[in-house]
Amino acid sequence: DDNAAKVEKAKALTKEMKLVARSAKTAKKNIKVVVKGDLKAITDAGYTVKYKFYRSTKKSAGYKAVLTKKAPTYFNTYGKKGTMYYYKAIALAYNKDGKLIAKTELKQCRYAKRRWTK
């Protein structure tokens, strides 16, 4: 089946992707998380990529999904003063019908962390 081969190729491509998340403080003291990764191979294959952002107060556990969007940028606008938040992201590959085909692993992404100061 030609379609199954395409799905396997998409899964292989997402396995190879290395995402890096960086966090920065904005002028309004919100936290901006930007994800970078080499997605050219997956988008050239005709797939749509979306990013899913996760946040936790612990570095190694407790990550909860906060947002899924097409842009590789997430603005965190709420938090508890003095709390350190850790951020992770994954890339999701969708086919032309909008069906999820493949995703990167959460652990592939380097940590981005920032203390909430508002």
C-alpha positions as CSV (number, residue, x, y, z in Angstrom):
1,D,0.0,0.0,0.0
2,D,1.5,3.3,-1.2
3,N,-0.2,5.3,1.6
4,A,1.3,3.1,4.4
5,A,4.8,3.7,2.9
6,K,4.2,7.4,3.0
7,V,3.1,7.3,6.7
8,E,6.2,5.2,7.6
9,K,8.4,7.8,5.8
10,A,6.7,10.6,7.7
11,K,7.3,8.8,11.0
12,A,10.9,8.2,10.1
13,L,11.3,11.9,9.2
14,T,9.8,13.1,12.5
15,K,12.0,10.7,14.4
16,E,15.1,12.4,12.9
17,M,13.9,15.9,13.8
18,K,15.6,17.6,16.6
19,L,13.6,20.4,18.2
20,V,15.2,23.1,20.4
21,A,13.0,25.3,22.5
22,R,14.3,28.7,23.8
23,S,12.5,30.9,26.3
24,A,12.8,34.7,26.7
25,K,11.0,37.4,28.7
26,T,8.9,39.9,26.8
27,A,8.6,43.6,27.6
28,K,5.3,42.9,29.4
29,K,7.1,40.3,31.5
30,N,5.3,37.4,29.8
31,I,7.3,34.4,28.7
32,K,7.9,33.7,25.0
33,V,8.9,30.2,24.0
34,V,10.2,29.7,20.5
35,V,10.8,26.3,18.9
36,K,13.3,25.7,16.2
37,G,13.9,22.6,14.2
38,D,14.6,21.3,10.7
39,L,11.1,20.7,9.3
40,K,12.0,21.2,5.7
41,A,12.0,17.4,4.9
42,I,8.5,16.9,6.4
43,T,6.9,20.0,4.8
44,D,8.5,19.2,1.4
45,A,6.8,15.8,1.7
46,G,3.5,17.6,1.7
47,Y,2.6,17.5,5.4
48,T,1.3,20.3,7.6
49,V,3.2,20.9,10.8
50,K,1.7,22.1,14.0
51,Y,3.4,22.6,17.4
52,K,2.1,21.5,20.7
53,F,3.5,23.3,23.8
54,Y,3.7,21.8,27.3
55,R,4.5,23.4,30.7
56,S,5.4,22.1,34.1
57,T,6.7,23.3,37.4
58,K,9.0,20.2,37.7
59,K,11.9,19.6,35.3
60,S,11.4,15.9,34.7
61,A,7.6,15.3,35.1
62,G,4.1,16.7,35.2
63,Y,4.0,18.3,31.7
64,K,0.6,19.4,30.7
65,A,-0.4,20.5,27.1
66,V,-1.2,24.2,27.0
67,L,-1.6,25.0,23.3
68,T,-1.4,23.5,19.8
69,K,-0.8,26.0,16.9
70,K,0.8,26.4,13.5
71,A,3.3,29.0,14.6
72,P,6.5,27.8,16.5
73,T,6.0,30.5,19.1
74,Y,4.0,30.3,22.4
75,F,3.4,33.3,24.8
76,N,2.8,32.3,28.4
77,T,0.7,35.0,30.0
78,Y,-0.1,33.6,33.4
79,G,1.8,31.9,36.3
80,K,2.5,32.0,40.0
81,K,5.0,34.7,41.1
82,G,8.4,33.2,41.9
83,T,7.6,29.8,40.3
84,M,10.0,28.3,37.8
85,Y,8.2,26.9,34.7
86,Y,9.7,24.4,32.3
87,Y,8.6,24.3,28.7
88,K,8.7,21.5,26.1
89,A,7.2,21.2,22.6
90,I,6.6,18.6,20.0
91,A,6.0,18.9,16.3
92,L,2.9,17.2,14.8
93,A,2.7,16.2,11.1
94,Y,-0.7,16.2,9.5
95,N,-1.7,14.9,6.1
96,K,-3.8,16.7,3.5
97,D,-7.0,15.4,5.2
98,G,-6.0,16.9,8.5
99,K,-5.3,13.5,10.0
100,L,-2.3,13.2,12.5
101,I,0.3,11.1,10.8
102,A,3.4,11.4,13.0
103,K,4.8,13.4,15.9
104,T,8.2,14.0,17.5
105,E,9.0,12.7,20.9
106,L,8.6,15.1,23.8
107,K,12.1,14.2,25.2
108,Q,13.7,15.2,21.9
109,C,13.2,18.9,22.8
110,R,15.7,20.6,25.0
111,Y,14.2,22.3,28.0
112,A,13.3,25.9,28.1
113,K,12.8,27.3,31.5
114,R,11.9,30.7,33.0
115,R,11.0,32.1,36.5
116,W,7.6,33.9,36.6
117,T,8.1,37.4,38.0
118,K,4.8,39.2,37.5
